[in-house]
Amino acid sequence: MKIYGHPMSTCTRKVLTVLAEKGQEAQFVLVDLMKGAHKQPEHLARHPFGVIPVLEDEDFTLYESRAIMRYLDHKLPGAPLTPTELRARALMDQWLSVEQSYFATPAVKIVFQRVFLPMQGKQGDEAIVDAAKAEVVRALDVVEKALAGHEYLAGSSYSLADISWMPYLQCLVVSKLGELITDRPNVAAWWKRISERPAWVKVSS
């Protein structure tokens, strides 16, 4: 089994976290984003939209991180990361969708302006940060309310939904906006709970 990706990629980190939670390893193939390797014909043959990650499992190729996460969870041994109870599973799917639709994009915009552009010697645009921050605040306010009385997004069980949010929460931390997490007690407790898991520590270190 191979994973094509980049260790700094949020979507790659989701997949690697699932593998780590399952106690499994896969051959990691670096796709050098800085050199544009994801837009070269070799990678486009694996992922026609030219992004990462991509999974190769013998003669089977799969792209899109959320699809890969589900595939690995169902295929690999270890504790399941998908709830079996109908409503808990529906909540997991809901929060995967919320992350994709309302949280991931503004979080990535923030880290791009605050971290990646300065790494390239360029000045970030704080107007973009402010606009993205407003979207992030809206999403986290919804999460704060939803987590009242619950340990995880799907209820009492840690799931793919929590894993899918983790890299974007980390984006806020490294962008010096960790207070967006810590100012919300339920979100703060949840982030502490999930970010201390050995699988995430392994992937994010």
Legacy VTK file of the C-alpha trace (Angstrom):
# vtk DataFile Version 3.0
C-alpha trace
ASCII
DATASET POLYDATA
POINTS 205 float
0.000 0.000 0.000
1.305 3.461 -0.961
0.306 6.956 0.068
1.316 9.771 -2.251
1.340 13.052 -0.377
3.268 15.691 1.543
3.767 15.730 5.324
2.705 19.403 5.548
-0.536 18.788 3.675
-3.651 18.877 5.863
-5.365 16.201 3.795
-2.303 13.955 3.852
-2.172 14.268 7.642
-5.750 13.040 7.946
-4.887 9.855 6.076
-1.648 9.311 8.002
-3.541 9.776 11.279
-6.014 7.040 10.341
-3.112 4.721 9.557
-1.471 5.580 12.884
-4.726 5.007 14.794
-4.913 1.581 13.183
-1.294 0.837 14.034
-0.501 0.319 10.364
2.198 1.560 8.023
2.118 2.355 4.327
4.867 3.260 1.925
4.959 7.057 1.827
5.815 8.636 -1.516
6.627 12.334 -1.307
4.913 14.594 -3.818
6.994 17.776 -3.756
4.421 20.548 -3.945
7.064 23.280 -4.000
8.432 21.834 -7.234
4.972 21.405 -8.737
5.197 17.612 -8.769
1.429 17.365 -8.195
0.821 18.985 -11.588
3.151 16.739 -13.553
1.777 14.041 -15.900
2.990 11.218 -13.635
0.888 12.440 -10.715
-2.035 13.565 -12.875
-2.303 9.951 -14.019
-3.041 9.095 -10.375
-5.129 12.147 -9.502
-6.704 13.957 -12.486
-7.265 17.115 -10.411
-3.598 17.336 -9.478
-3.803 17.391 -5.690
-2.906 15.066 -2.821
-3.166 12.548 -1.242
-3.592 9.444 -3.373
-3.806 5.860 -2.153
-2.575 2.885 -4.167
-3.569 -0.518 -2.804
-2.256 -3.109 -5.232
-4.316 -2.554 -8.408
-6.723 -0.086 -6.764
-6.202 3.686 -6.817
-8.255 6.095 -4.706
-8.089 9.852 -4.253
-9.849 12.399 -2.011
-8.835 12.262 1.648
-12.276 11.575 3.119
-12.819 8.632 0.777
-9.347 7.281 1.606
-10.029 7.634 5.339
-13.236 5.624 5.069
-11.564 2.970 2.925
-8.687 2.515 5.366
-11.014 2.403 8.351
-13.094 -0.377 6.812
-10.135 -2.302 5.389
-7.630 -2.281 8.226
-7.801 -4.105 11.565
-7.941 -2.163 14.792
-10.534 -0.111 16.626
-13.182 1.192 14.201
-13.248 4.928 13.563
-16.817 4.863 12.232
-19.634 4.532 14.773
-21.933 1.550 14.328
-24.994 3.239 15.807
-27.045 4.918 13.070
-27.395 8.395 14.566
-23.772 8.584 15.693
-22.674 7.585 12.196
-24.955 10.240 10.722
-23.391 12.841 13.034
-19.931 11.773 11.889
-20.974 12.291 8.270
-22.524 15.641 9.124
-19.341 16.945 10.741
-17.192 15.669 7.901
-19.401 17.716 5.617
-19.302 20.798 7.871
-15.504 20.641 7.967
-15.295 20.450 4.189
-17.920 23.115 3.500
-17.351 25.724 6.195
-14.062 25.247 8.033
-11.235 23.781 5.984
-11.010 26.496 3.328
-10.814 29.520 5.643
-8.406 27.713 7.984
-6.084 26.968 5.065
-6.343 30.568 3.851
-5.168 31.727 7.266
-2.168 29.409 7.457
-1.214 30.263 3.885
-1.137 33.993 4.644
0.394 33.725 8.115
2.862 30.846 7.630
3.494 29.642 4.082
3.892 33.023 2.365
6.352 34.277 5.009
8.303 31.018 4.601
8.741 32.048 0.966
9.863 35.530 1.961
6.526 37.078 0.994
4.143 39.268 2.944
0.781 37.820 3.899
-2.443 39.782 3.478
-4.109 40.396 6.835
-7.334 41.434 5.115
-7.609 37.878 3.804
-6.839 36.579 7.289
-9.553 38.725 8.846
-12.187 37.581 6.349
-11.216 33.920 6.818
-11.135 34.351 10.588
-14.776 35.436 10.563
-15.722 32.193 8.793
-13.662 30.141 11.237
-15.300 31.865 14.210
-18.741 31.078 12.857
-17.861 27.383 12.443
-16.237 27.089 15.860
-19.206 28.753 17.543
-21.402 26.033 16.055
-18.975 23.341 17.231
-18.821 24.857 20.722
-22.576 24.499 21.071
-22.651 21.005 19.580
-19.942 19.699 21.923
-21.834 20.658 25.064
-22.096 17.419 27.008
-20.220 15.423 24.361
-16.620 14.280 24.168
-16.456 14.028 20.401
-18.267 15.305 17.318
-20.190 12.058 16.848
-21.059 11.858 20.545
-19.182 9.528 22.868
-16.906 7.909 20.275
-13.802 9.287 18.573
-14.327 9.052 14.829
-13.159 10.055 11.375
-14.938 13.370 11.905
-12.584 14.354 14.722
-9.570 13.276 12.665
-10.730 15.329 9.715
-10.922 18.530 11.799
-7.554 18.135 13.508
-5.193 19.417 10.793
-7.256 22.578 10.352
-7.350 23.264 14.071
-3.582 22.887 13.983
-3.513 25.504 11.214
-4.993 27.982 13.665
-2.423 27.112 16.336
0.591 27.569 14.043
-0.942 30.777 12.658
-0.958 32.323 16.163
-4.745 32.135 16.397
-4.925 29.414 19.017
-7.184 31.628 21.113
-9.995 30.837 18.696
-9.795 27.341 20.190
-8.932 28.101 23.799
-11.554 30.850 24.198
-14.270 28.234 23.674
-14.305 25.819 26.644
-15.923 22.865 24.864
-13.745 23.255 21.781
-10.655 23.686 23.954
-11.368 20.502 25.931
-12.093 18.586 22.727
-8.892 19.818 21.055
-6.831 18.841 24.093
-8.455 15.412 24.103
-7.857 14.655 20.445
-4.499 16.401 19.963
-2.934 14.349 22.765
-3.731 11.059 21.079
-0.499 9.202 20.228
-1.491 8.839 16.568
-1.837 12.602 16.096
1.336 13.304 18.085
3.197 10.919 15.773
1.839 12.480 12.593
2.139 16.121 13.624
5.600 15.976 15.197
LINES 1 206
205 0 1 2 3 4 5 6 7 8 9 10 11 12 13 14 15 16 17 18 19 20 21 22 23 24 25 26 27 28 29 30 31 32 33 34 35 36 37 38 39 40 41 42 43 44 45 46 47 48 49 50 51 52 53 54 55 56 57 58 59 60 61 62 63 64 65 66 67 68 69 70 71 72 73 74 75 76 77 78 79 80 81 82 83 84 85 86 87 88 89 90 91 92 93 94 95 96 97 98 99 100 101 102 103 104 105 106 107 108 109 110 111 112 113 114 115 116 117 118 119 120 121 122 123 124 125 126 127 128 129 130 131 132 133 134 135 136 137 138 139 140 141 142 143 144 145 146 147 148 149 150 151 152 153 154 155 156 157 158 159 160 161 162 163 164 165 166 167 168 169 170 171 172 173 174 175 176 177 178 179 180 181 182 183 184 185 186 187 188 189 190 191 192 193 194 195 196 197 198 199 200 201 202 203 204
